[in-house]
Amino acid sequence: MARGTLHVLLVSAKGLHDADVLGKMDPYAILICRNQEKKSSTASGAGSEPEWNETFVFTVSDSVTNLTIKLFDKDTFSSDDFVGEAKIPLDPVFVEGSIPSTIYNVVKDQEYCGQIKVGLTFTPVENRSLEFGEEEFGGWKQSSFQ
């Protein structure tokens, strides 16, 4: 079980299927790691090739297996359009510690609709209870009142 901090560098996307009929898309991303959710800035007018270069930090404390990135097109006068999503497996970054910026497919309804570029870094939390025995911490088991 991985425990620690996951740093996600959301770099860019390209080849996204344009959700706007008139004008260019204003894409943004929602990053989801288990029950934590973060939102990127909106790349106004960037169309199908947005660049963010934003870093997001997640605390990993249970058996998280994927990072999901959902892409949307911000609309002013109607609800935002869902563009697609990428599911990124986290096991490689838990093993390696760092995955350089890598391209992942964005899909919608099981169809390819672009790419997203993401870098990952994982910093594990040291588990002190495995490094030191209880007796080294002291505490009530070693204290005696006589």
C-alpha positions in Angstrom: 0.0 0.0 0.0 1.4 3.3 -1.1 1.3 6.2 1.4 2.7 9.6 0.6 2.4 12.7 -1.6 1.7 12.6 -5.3 2.7 15.6 -7.4 1.0 15.9 -10.7 2.4 18.2 -13.4 -0.4 18.9 -15.9 1.5 20.1 -18.9 -0.7 20.3 -22.0 -3.1 18.5 -24.3 -3.3 18.3 -28.0 -5.6 17.0 -30.7 -8.7 17.4 -28.5 -12.0 17.1 -30.3 -13.3 20.7 -30.3 -16.6 20.9 -28.4 -17.4 24.4 -29.7 -19.1 25.0 -33.0 -18.3 28.7 -33.0 -14.9 29.9 -31.7 -12.3 28.0 -29.9 -12.6 25.8 -26.8 -11.7 27.1 -23.4 -10.5 23.8 -21.8 -9.8 23.0 -18.2 -9.1 19.8 -16.3 -10.5 18.2 -13.2 -8.0 15.8 -11.6 -9.4 13.1 -9.3 -7.3 10.9 -7.0 -9.7 8.7 -5.0 -11.8 11.2 -3.1 -9.6 14.3 -3.8 -10.5 16.6 -6.6 -8.5 19.5 -8.0 -9.4 21.9 -10.9 -6.9 23.5 -13.3 -7.1 27.0 -14.6 -9.1 27.5 -17.8 -7.0 27.8 -20.9 -9.2 30.6 -22.5 -9.2 30.4 -26.3 -6.6 27.7 -26.4 -8.8 25.4 -28.5 -7.7 21.8 -29.0 -4.1 22.5 -27.9 -4.2 24.0 -24.4 -1.1 24.4 -22.2 -1.4 24.6 -18.4 2.0 23.8 -16.8 0.3 23.5 -13.4 1.2 21.3 -10.5 -1.3 19.6 -8.2 -0.6 17.8 -4.9 -2.5 14.8 -3.6 -2.2 12.9 -0.4 -2.1 9.2 -1.1 -3.2 7.2 2.0 -5.1 4.1 0.7 -5.0 1.7 -2.2 -5.2 4.3 -5.0 -4.6 2.7 -8.4 -5.4 5.5 -10.9 -5.4 9.2 -11.4 -8.4 10.3 -13.5 -8.2 13.6 -15.5 -11.4 14.8 -16.9 -11.3 17.6 -19.6 -14.1 20.1 -20.1 -14.8 23.1 -22.3 -15.9 26.1 -20.3 -19.1 27.6 -21.7 -20.4 31.0 -20.6 -24.1 30.7 -21.4 -24.6 26.9 -21.1 -23.3 24.0 -19.0 -19.6 23.1 -19.6 -19.0 20.4 -22.2 -17.3 17.1 -21.3 -14.4 16.6 -23.8 -13.0 13.3 -22.5 -10.9 11.7 -19.8 -7.6 10.0 -19.2 -7.1 7.3 -16.6 -3.5 7.1 -15.5 -2.2 4.0 -13.7 -0.2 5.0 -10.6 1.7 1.7 -9.9 4.6 2.8 -12.1 5.2 6.0 -10.2 4.8 4.2 -6.8 7.7 1.9 -7.9 9.9 4.4 -9.8 9.2 7.5 -7.7 9.0 9.7 -10.7 7.6 9.5 -14.3 8.7 12.2 -16.7 6.1 14.0 -18.7 4.3 11.3 -20.6 1.4 11.4 -23.2 -1.8 9.6 -22.3 -4.8 9.1 -24.5 -8.0 11.0 -23.8 -11.2 9.0 -24.5 -14.9 9.7 -24.5 -17.4 6.9 -24.9 -14.5 4.5 -25.6 -13.3 6.6 -28.6 -10.0 8.4 -28.9 -10.4 12.2 -28.7 -6.9 13.6 -28.1 -3.9 13.4 -25.8 -2.8 14.8 -22.5 0.7 15.3 -21.3 1.3 14.7 -17.5 4.4 14.2 -15.3 4.2 12.4 -11.9 6.3 12.3 -8.8 5.6 10.3 -5.7 7.2 10.9 -2.3 6.5 8.1 0.2 5.9 8.8 3.8 8.2 7.0 6.2 6.4 4.6 8.4 8.0 5.2 11.7 6.4 2.3 13.4 8.4 0.0 11.2 11.7 1.8 11.8 11.5 2.1 15.6 10.1 -0.2 18.2 7.6 1.0 20.8 10.2 0.9 23.4 12.4 3.5 21.6 9.5 6.1 21.7 8.9 5.6 25.4 5.5 6.3 26.7 3.1 4.8 29.1 4.5 1.2 28.8 7.8 2.3 30.1 6.6 4.8 32.7 5.9 3.6 36.2 4.5 5.4 39.1 5.5 3.8 42.4 
